[in-house]
Amino acid sequence: MKRAKIMVVEDEGIVAADIQDRLRALGYGVAAVVESGAEAERTAGSSRPDLVLMDIFLKGDIDGVEAAERIRTHWDIPVVFLTAHADETTMQRAKITAPFGYILKPFNDRELHTTIEIALFRHAIEARLKRTERWLSAVLQSIADVVVATDKWGLITFLNPAAEAFTGWAPNDALNKPLAEVLPLLDETTRQPVMSPVSKIMYEETGINWRNPLLLLSRTGAEMPVDYTAAPIRDDQSNITGIVWIFREITQDRQAEADRARLSKELQGALANVKTLSGLLPICAGCKKIRDDQGYWRQVESYIQKHSEATFTHGLCPECSHQFYPELDDPVPEPTPPGTPAERIPPEQPRA
């Protein structure tokens, strides 16, 4: 595990040396030991310690409080104050610098170790939260949808750039205003205002996925067809502290749907007409071949198969069968005379 480096800012030499010995005995590294606030500021920038133990009362123009503020602002290094006594005014100034702890002189090793460990842990957690916030902010800034956050009463707490661009509201102007004022919604069919579902979300403690098209109005009166998603924001105790809203423009979806419907209709028409013969067909009067679009003469079968769904099976009609294969003809029976087809009367025998 990495050993934390501590910088000591103490203008009393004996006290500084004692603190340095204690830190080393506790397993910490000592990045530097300095006497003044100005020197502390310069050294913090070059040595970059993990934590600063800062005496509040220091010699020189810069006291410990001002030095701590500069170090926190420039390098985000946690500071723990050392003090034997302090008036109320000084303590209030010290609080503004967001110190990570106080150690009252005189102190023992246990107090020193505990305070340093808590300060290092707290700073690590805060650094992680800051990285997460920066990442989340970058994501929200890059989303093309209108993203808005409100508190649990529906008052605006955040607008992303897409929301600013469409609504025409600057973040400072929109903060703490009702959602319905900054992002008014109309029913697309009736053009009547749509009530904000803040109370429904808070009461039911669940989100909403609204997919019926609505019109979102900008500050200038421009309209955008949208649907939206709203979800509660919860703290680490699962209590709802606000609501995040994402309004998605559906203009492109509608255009895509219209294009799909048009293409489907065109395709159905094309399928209805495909492989259908129509118009005047040039056919040879002798061999019965058909001239195609490229000017070639094709057999009737191949031409029709190419331009229709028809297939062929070959046979002979009776006329052709009789003409080309007469031996296959069945004997033709003599026609029966009209009348009763009983026995024929034999011819009269000649007389003797």
C-alpha positions as CSV (number, residue, x, y, z in Angstrom):
1,M,0.0,0.0,0.0
2,K,1.3,3.5,-0.9
3,R,2.6,5.4,2.1
4,A,0.9,8.8,2.5
5,K,3.2,11.8,2.3
6,I,2.4,14.6,4.8
7,M,3.6,18.2,4.7
8,V,3.9,20.0,8.1
9,V,3.4,23.7,8.3
10,E,4.5,24.9,11.8
11,D,6.5,27.9,12.7
12,E,7.7,26.5,16.1
13,G,10.8,24.4,15.3
14,I,10.5,22.1,18.3
15,V,6.8,21.4,17.7
16,A,7.5,20.8,14.0
17,A,10.3,18.3,14.7
18,D,8.1,16.5,17.2
19,I,5.3,16.2,14.6
20,Q,7.8,15.0,12.0
21,D,9.0,12.2,14.4
22,R,5.5,11.1,15.2
23,L,4.5,10.9,11.6
24,R,7.4,8.7,10.7
25,A,6.7,6.5,13.7
26,L,3.1,6.1,12.5
27,G,4.4,5.0,9.1
28,Y,3.8,8.2,7.1
29,G,6.3,9.9,4.8
30,V,7.2,13.6,5.5
31,A,7.1,15.5,2.2
32,A,8.3,18.8,3.7
33,V,8.4,20.9,6.9
34,V,7.9,24.6,6.4
35,E,7.3,27.6,8.6
36,S,5.2,30.1,6.7
37,G,2.0,30.2,4.7
38,A,3.7,31.6,1.6
39,E,6.3,28.8,1.8
40,A,3.6,26.2,2.3
41,E,1.9,27.4,-0.9
42,R,5.0,27.1,-2.9
43,T,6.1,23.8,-1.5
44,A,2.7,22.2,-1.9
45,G,2.8,22.9,-5.6
46,S,6.3,21.3,-6.0
47,S,6.1,18.4,-3.6
48,R,2.4,17.6,-4.0
49,P,1.8,16.0,-0.6
50,D,-1.2,13.8,0.1
51,L,-2.2,15.9,3.1
52,V,-1.1,19.1,4.9
53,L,-0.9,19.6,8.7
54,M,-1.4,23.3,9.0
55,D,-1.0,25.5,12.1
56,I,-3.6,28.2,11.9
57,F,-1.4,30.9,13.4
58,L,1.7,31.4,11.3
59,K,4.3,34.2,11.0
60,G,4.2,36.4,7.9
61,D,1.5,38.0,5.8
62,I,-0.3,34.7,5.0
63,D,-1.7,32.8,8.0
64,G,-2.7,29.1,8.0
65,V,-6.3,29.8,6.9
66,E,-5.4,31.8,3.8
67,A,-2.6,29.3,2.9
68,A,-5.1,26.4,3.3
69,E,-7.6,28.1,1.0
70,R,-4.9,28.7,-1.7
71,I,-3.6,25.1,-1.5
72,R,-7.2,23.7,-1.7
73,T,-8.1,25.9,-4.7
74,H,-4.9,25.3,-6.7
75,W,-4.1,21.7,-6.0
76,D,-7.1,20.1,-4.2
77,I,-4.9,18.9,-1.3
78,P,-6.7,18.1,2.0
79,V,-5.7,20.3,5.0
80,V,-6.0,19.4,8.7
81,F,-5.6,22.4,11.0
82,L,-3.4,22.4,14.1
83,T,-4.3,24.8,16.8
84,A,-3.9,25.4,20.5
85,H,-6.6,28.0,20.8
86,A,-8.6,30.1,18.3
87,D,-11.2,32.8,18.6
88,E,-14.6,32.4,17.0
89,T,-13.8,34.7,14.1
90,T,-10.7,32.7,13.2
91,M,-12.7,29.4,13.4
92,Q,-15.4,30.7,11.2
93,R,-12.7,31.7,8.6
94,A,-11.2,28.3,8.9
95,K,-14.5,26.6,8.2
96,I,-14.9,28.4,4.9
97,T,-11.8,26.6,3.6
98,A,-13.5,23.2,4.1
99,P,-10.8,21.7,6.2
100,F,-10.7,17.9,6.6
101,G,-10.2,18.1,10.4
102,Y,-8.9,19.9,13.5
103,I,-6.3,18.7,16.0
104,L,-6.1,20.6,19.2
105,K,-2.6,21.0,20.8
106,P,-1.4,19.1,22.7
107,F,-2.4,15.9,21.1
108,N,-1.4,12.2,21.3
109,D,-0.4,9.8,18.5
110,R,-3.8,8.1,18.4
111,E,-5.6,11.4,17.8
112,L,-3.0,12.4,15.1
113,H,-3.3,9.0,13.3
114,T,-7.1,8.9,13.5
115,T,-7.5,12.4,12.2
116,I,-5.1,11.9,9.3
117,E,-6.7,8.6,8.3
118,I,-10.2,10.0,8.3
119,A,-9.1,13.0,6.3
120,L,-7.3,10.9,3.7
121,F,-10.3,8.6,3.4
122,R,-12.8,11.5,3.1
123,H,-10.6,13.2,0.4
124,A,-10.4,9.9,-1.6
125,I,-14.2,9.6,-1.5
126,E,-14.7,13.2,-2.5
127,A,-12.2,12.8,-5.3
128,R,-14.1,9.8,-6.6
129,L,-17.4,11.6,-6.4
130,K,-15.9,14.6,-8.3
131,R,-14.7,12.2,-11.1
132,T,-18.2,10.7,-11.3
133,E,-19.8,14.1,-11.4
134,R,-17.5,15.3,-14.1
135,W,-18.2,12.1,-16.1
136,L,-21.9,12.4,-15.6
137,S,-21.8,16.1,-16.5
138,A,-19.9,15.3,-19.7
139,V,-22.5,12.7,-20.6
140,L,-25.4,15.0,-20.0
141,Q,-23.7,17.8,-21.9
142,S,-23.3,15.6,-25.0
143,I,-26.8,14.1,-25.0
144,A,-28.9,15.5,-27.9
145,D,-32.2,15.1,-26.1
146,V,-33.6,17.7,-23.8
147,V,-32.5,16.7,-20.3
148,V,-33.9,18.5,-17.2
149,A,-33.7,17.8,-13.5
150,T,-36.1,19.2,-10.9
151,D,-36.4,18.9,-7.2
152,K,-39.3,16.9,-5.7
153,W,-41.6,19.9,-6.0
154,G,-40.9,20.2,-9.8
155,L,-38.6,23.2,-9.6
156,I,-35.8,23.3,-12.2
157,T,-32.3,22.4,-10.8
158,F,-30.5,21.5,-14.1
159,L,-30.7,22.1,-17.9
160,N,-28.4,20.4,-20.4
161,P,-27.2,22.4,-23.5
162,A,-29.9,20.8,-25.7
163,A,-32.6,22.1,-23.3
164,E,-31.0,25.5,-23.2
165,A,-30.8,25.7,-27.0
166,F,-34.5,24.7,-27.6
167,T,-36.2,26.4,-24.7
168,G,-34.3,29.7,-24.9
169,W,-33.8,29.7,-21.2
170,A,-30.4,30.3,-19.7
171,P,-29.6,28.0,-16.7
172,N,-29.5,30.9,-14.2
173,D,-32.8,32.2,-15.4
174,A,-34.5,28.7,-15.3
175,L,-33.2,27.6,-11.9
176,N,-36.0,27.2,-9.3
177,K,-38.7,27.9,-11.8
178,P,-41.6,25.4,-12.3
179,L,-41.1,22.8,-15.0
180,A,-44.3,23.8,-16.7
181,E,-43.1,27.3,-17.0
182,V,-39.8,26.5,-18.6
183,L,-41.0,23.5,-20.7
184,P,-44.7,23.9,-21.3
185,L,-46.4,20.9,-22.9
186,L,-49.5,20.8,-25.2
187,D,-51.6,17.9,-26.3
188,E,-50.9,17.6,-30.0
189,T,-54.5,16.9,-30.9
190,T,-56.4,19.3,-28.6
191,R,-53.6,21.8,-28.1
192,Q,-54.6,22.0,-24.5
193,P,-51.9,22.3,-21.7
194,V,-50.7,19.0,-20.3
195,M,-50.4,18.9,-16.5
196,S,-47.0,18.0,-15.1
197,P,-47.0,14.5,-13.4
198,V,-44.7,15.6,-10.6
199,S,-47.2,14.7,-7.9
200,K,-47.9,11.3,-9.5
201,I,-44.2,10.4,-9.6
202,M,-43.7,11.5,-6.0
203,Y,-46.8,9.7,-4.8
204,E,-46.3,6.4,-6.7
205,E,-42.5,6.6,-6.4
206,T,-42.1,5.3,-10.0
207,G,-41.1,6.6,-13.4
208,I,-43.2,7.5,-16.5
209,N,-42.6,6.6,-20.1
210,W,-44.9,8.9,-22.0
211,R,-45.2,7.8,-25.7
212,N,-48.3,9.8,-26.8
213,P,-47.0,12.6,-28.9
214,L,-46.9,16.0,-27.2
215,L,-45.8,19.5,-28.3
216,L,-43.0,21.1,-26.3
217,L,-43.0,24.9,-26.5
218,S,-39.9,27.1,-26.5
219,R,-39.7,30.5,-25.0
220,T,-40.1,32.0,-28.5
221,G,-43.2,29.9,-29.4
222,A,-41.4,27.2,-31.5
223,E,-43.0,23.8,-31.2
224,M,-41.3,20.4,-31.1
225,P,-43.2,17.1,-31.2
226,V,-41.8,15.0,-28.3
227,D,-42.4,12.0,-26.0
228,Y,-40.6,11.9,-22.7
229,T,-39.3,9.7,-19.8
230,A,-39.3,10.8,-16.2
231,A,-37.7,9.0,-13.3
232,P,-37.2,9.8,-9.6
233,I,-33.8,10.7,-8.3
234,R,-33.0,8.9,-5.0
235,D,-30.3,9.6,-2.4
236,D,-28.2,6.9,-0.6
237,Q,-31.2,6.3,1.7
238,S,-33.5,5.7,-1.3
239,N,-35.4,8.8,-0.5
240,I,-36.7,10.7,-3.6
241,T,-34.9,14.0,-3.8
242,G,-35.9,15.0,-7.4
243,I,-36.9,13.9,-10.9
244,V,-34.9,13.7,-14.1
245,W,-36.8,14.4,-17.3
246,I,-35.7,13.4,-20.9
247,F,-37.7,14.9,-23.7
248,R,-37.0,13.1,-27.1
249,E,-37.8,14.8,-30.4
250,I,-39.9,12.5,-32.6
251,T,-39.8,14.5,-35.8
252,Q,-37.2,12.1,-37.4
253,D,-39.2,9.1,-36.2
254,R,-42.3,10.4,-37.8
255,Q,-40.4,11.1,-41.1
256,A,-38.8,7.6,-41.0
257,E,-42.3,6.1,-40.4
258,A,-43.7,8.0,-43.3
259,D,-40.8,7.0,-45.5
260,R,-41.3,3.3,-44.5
261,A,-45.0,3.5,-45.3
262,R,-44.3,5.2,-48.7
263,L,-41.6,2.6,-49.6
264,S,-43.9,-0.2,-48.5
265,K,-46.7,1.1,-50.8
266,E,-44.3,1.5,-53.7
267,L,-43.0,-2.0,-53.1
268,Q,-46.5,-3.5,-53.0
269,G,-47.2,-1.7,-56.3
270,A,-44.0,-3.0,-57.8
271,L,-44.7,-6.5,-56.7
272,A,-48.2,-6.3,-58.2
273,N,-46.8,-5.3,-61.5
274,V,-43.7,-7.4,-61.6
275,K,-43.5,-10.2,-64.1
276,T,-46.7,-9.0,-65.8
277,L,-46.8,-8.9,-69.7
278,S,-48.6,-5.9,-71.2
279,G,-48.6,-3.8,-74.3
280,L,-47.9,-4.8,-77.9
281,L,-45.6,-7.8,-78.4
282,P,-43.7,-8.0,-81.7
283,I,-44.0,-11.7,-82.8
284,C,-42.9,-13.4,-86.0
285,A,-45.8,-14.5,-88.1
286,G,-43.8,-17.5,-89.3
287,C,-41.7,-18.9,-86.5
288,K,-43.7,-17.2,-83.8
289,K,-40.5,-15.9,-82.0
290,I,-40.9,-12.7,-80.0
291,R,-38.5,-9.7,-80.3
292,D,-37.3,-8.6,-76.8
293,D,-36.3,-5.1,-75.6
294,Q,-32.7,-5.5,-76.9
295,G,-33.9,-6.4,-80.4
296,Y,-33.2,-10.1,-80.2
297,W,-35.7,-12.7,-81.3
298,R,-36.5,-15.2,-78.6
299,Q,-38.5,-18.4,-78.4
300,V,-42.0,-17.8,-77.0
301,E,-41.3,-20.0,-74.1
302,S,-38.1,-18.2,-72.9
303,Y,-39.6,-14.8,-73.4
304,I,-42.7,-15.5,-71.4
305,Q,-40.8,-17.2,-68.7
306,K,-38.5,-14.2,-68.3
307,H,-41.4,-11.7,-68.2
308,S,-44.0,-13.6,-66.2
309,E,-44.5,-16.2,-63.6
310,A,-45.6,-18.8,-66.1
311,T,-43.7,-22.1,-66.7
312,F,-44.1,-24.6,-69.4
313,T,-44.8,-28.3,-69.9
314,H,-44.9,-29.6,-73.4
315,G,-47.4,-31.8,-75.1
316,L,-49.3,-32.2,-78.5
317,C,-52.7,-31.0,-79.4
318,P,-54.9,-33.4,-81.3
319,E,-54.3,-31.7,-84.6
320,C,-50.5,-31.8,-84.3
321,S,-50.6,-35.4,-83.1
322,H,-52.7,-36.4,-86.1
323,Q,-50.5,-34.5,-88.5
324,F,-47.1,-35.6,-87.2
325,Y,-47.9,-38.9,-85.6
326,P,-50.8,-40.5,-87.5
327,E,-49.8,-44.0,-86.4
328,L,-50.9,-43.0,-82.9
329,D,-54.4,-42.2,-84.0
330,D,-57.2,-44.5,-82.6
331,P,-59.4,-46.3,-85.2
332,V,-62.4,-44.2,-86.0
333,P,-65.6,-46.3,-85.7
334,E,-68.3,-46.1,-88.4
335,P,-71.1,-43.8,-87.5
336,T,-74.3,-45.4,-86.4
337,P,-77.2,-44.8,-88.7
338,P,-79.9,-42.7,-87.4
339,G,-82.8,-44.5,-85.8
340,T,-83.0,-47.6,-83.6
341,P,-79.6,-49.2,-83.6
342,A,-81.1,-52.8,-83.5
343,E,-79.9,-55.5,-85.8
344,R,-79.3,-54.6,-89.4
345,I,-81.7,-56.1,-91.9
346,P,-79.7,-58.6,-94.0
347,P,-79.9,-57.9,-97.7
348,E,-82.5,-59.7,-99.7
349,Q,-81.3,-63.1,-101.0
350,P,-81.5,-63.6,-104.7
351,R,-84.3,-65.9,-105.9
352,A,-83.5,-69.3,-107.2
